[in-house]
Amino acid sequence: MRSVVVVGAGLAAAQTVAALRAEGFDGCLTVLGGEGLEPYDRPPLSKELLTRTEPAWLRDELGTDLHLADDVRLAEPATGLTLGPHDVEVVTSTGGVRADAAVLATGSTAVRPPGWQGALTLHTAADAHLLRTALTPGARLVVIGAGWIGAEVAGVAAAAGVEVTVVEAASAPLATALGADVGALTVPWYAAAGVRLVTGARVVRVGPGAVELADGEVLGADVVLAAVGARPASGWWGEALPVSADGSLAVDEQYRVIGAPGRVVAVGDLARRRSPRHGWVAGGHWDGALRGPATAVRGLLGHPARGPADDPAPYVFSTQLGHELAGYGVPGPLDDVVLRGDPATSGGVLWFTAGTEELRAVLVVDRPRDVAAARRLFSGASLPHLDRAVAADPDRSLRDAAR
Ligand SMILES: Cc1cc2nc3c(=O)[nH]c(=O)nc-3n(C[C@H](O)[C@H](O)[C@H](O)COP(=O)(O)OP(=O)(O)OC[C@H]3O[C@@H](n4cnc5c(N)ncnc54)[C@H](O)[C@@H]3O)c2cc1C
């Protein structure tokens, strides 16, 4: 393989460039980006929204250097893709880039429902700048959506003297990610942080200075943040690749796009990965964009697979409303849920395959030692098996529960 084009210039793209060079690829490498900025880290955009005014550049945070590539075009987004019999061509406003292989790493974009033009979103450094400027002490902020980002922004804004209301359509925060029963454990955090939380409330109108709910309540708002999720940035290639209903690209264990030639891989938020241990793993979390590219690059270059290291357990972290959360694995709706201590203060939640001791996912709240144990539990070739009673006991180490 003599040339590769990487589409995207975020975390997954930067990691791809680093992995290609680390694996000895010395051919021509082109990077196409859409934001006109060097790669930066997104998690601080919400967690340090009001305290960090400059992006957290990945070259400082992780030591990644996009300029290991030969041709870096940070403000030349891809607008089309043609798959030839032996190569690929990525179309841009200045023509096209032809290469032997393409790595697609265009991430995701924040969802803003139609009619919500008055709402801000938070996905880019530019979004963070707008939101930060608007959030002065005493301002009224309505956050629509009590997911990861909504909860994080609500906490930092309230701590800075902003009057915050969070409106959530489901019966509890984090219901999509964790299920409503587990998400409900976080409800007390809102009042404790001085945030009003309204659940089971559908927004019918976002107007100038107000958010109207289906029950007729009108919430006055100086700033509205739509935090209702992100969608893979997949529209740009038209019909060239098969897109799933959620906008993602389904990829195999080595991130090859299913239904496309093997020389097209997708990494990061864009990809929904087939995992031997976890089934289908959606993108959307930092760790997947960090680790996936090494596996994708090894597959692309025909280098041997590394076993479990190529199938990392999905990992999500969040700092919200004064609490540190870490999750491993993929919880399923039919799993048995076991509480470890009191997750609302310091504890965890374990998801077991129904009626078994097979652990499918764990959420840890404010217990750093459990985070390390959970990481180790999920590092084997198969899902861990735990004694449920021991795992539920917060006075015992999670590692003691391993079978
Ligand atoms: C505010 C915020 C907080 C977050 N906090 C957490 C957290 O606490 N924990 C966690 O696990 N995850 C978190 N995430 C998610 C995490 O940041 C993402 O999973 C990660 O950034 C994905 O990296 P990526 O490279 O796939 O995509 P992105 O970071 O989205 O980068 C994709 C890049 O591709 C560019 N692009 C798009 N279209 C094109 C095109 N057509 N041509 C060329 N370039 C294009 C985009 O401009 C962008 O720069 C957070 C995300 C946000 C927005």
The ligand as an ORCA input file, in Angstrom:
! r2SCAN-3c Opt
* xyz 0 1
  C     -18.785     18.312     24.689
  C     -18.370     16.884     24.581
  C     -17.973     16.195     25.706
  C     -17.601     14.869     25.623
  N     -17.248     14.214     26.764
  C     -16.955     12.898     26.703
  C     -16.642     12.177     27.891
  O     -16.638     12.722     28.989
  N     -16.374     10.862     27.789
  C     -16.385     10.204     26.588
  O     -16.151      8.984     26.560
  N     -16.654     10.870     25.438
  C     -16.945     12.185     25.470
  N     -17.247     12.874     24.326
  C     -17.215     12.139     23.040
  C     -15.822     12.151     22.425
  O     -15.289     13.432     22.443
  C     -15.929     11.625     21.002
  O     -16.318     10.274     21.086
  C     -14.637     11.760     20.216
  O     -14.293     13.105     20.044
  C     -14.789     11.097     18.853
  O     -13.671     11.365     18.075
  P     -13.750     11.319     16.476
  O     -12.390     11.643     15.994
  O     -14.414     10.076     16.033
  O     -14.788     12.473     16.072
  P     -14.713     14.048     16.241
  O     -14.016     14.396     17.494
  O     -16.109     14.532     16.058
  O     -13.809     14.529     15.025
  C     -14.241     14.395     13.699
  C     -13.626     15.494     12.863
  O     -13.982     15.267     11.502
  C     -14.301     16.499     10.892
  N     -15.195     16.274      9.753
  C     -16.536     16.093      9.763
  N     -16.987     15.931      8.492
  C     -15.905     16.021      7.696
  C     -15.723     15.908      6.278
  N     -16.735     15.694      5.443
  N     -14.463     16.026      5.794
  C     -13.415     16.221      6.620
  N     -13.538     16.347      7.965
  C     -14.772     16.225      8.486
  C     -14.972     17.275     12.011
  O     -14.925     18.654     11.728
  C     -14.142     16.871     13.218
  O     -13.070     17.746     13.400
  C     -17.613     14.207     24.372
  C     -18.008     14.908     23.231
  C     -18.389     16.222     23.322
  C     -18.832     16.950     22.089
*
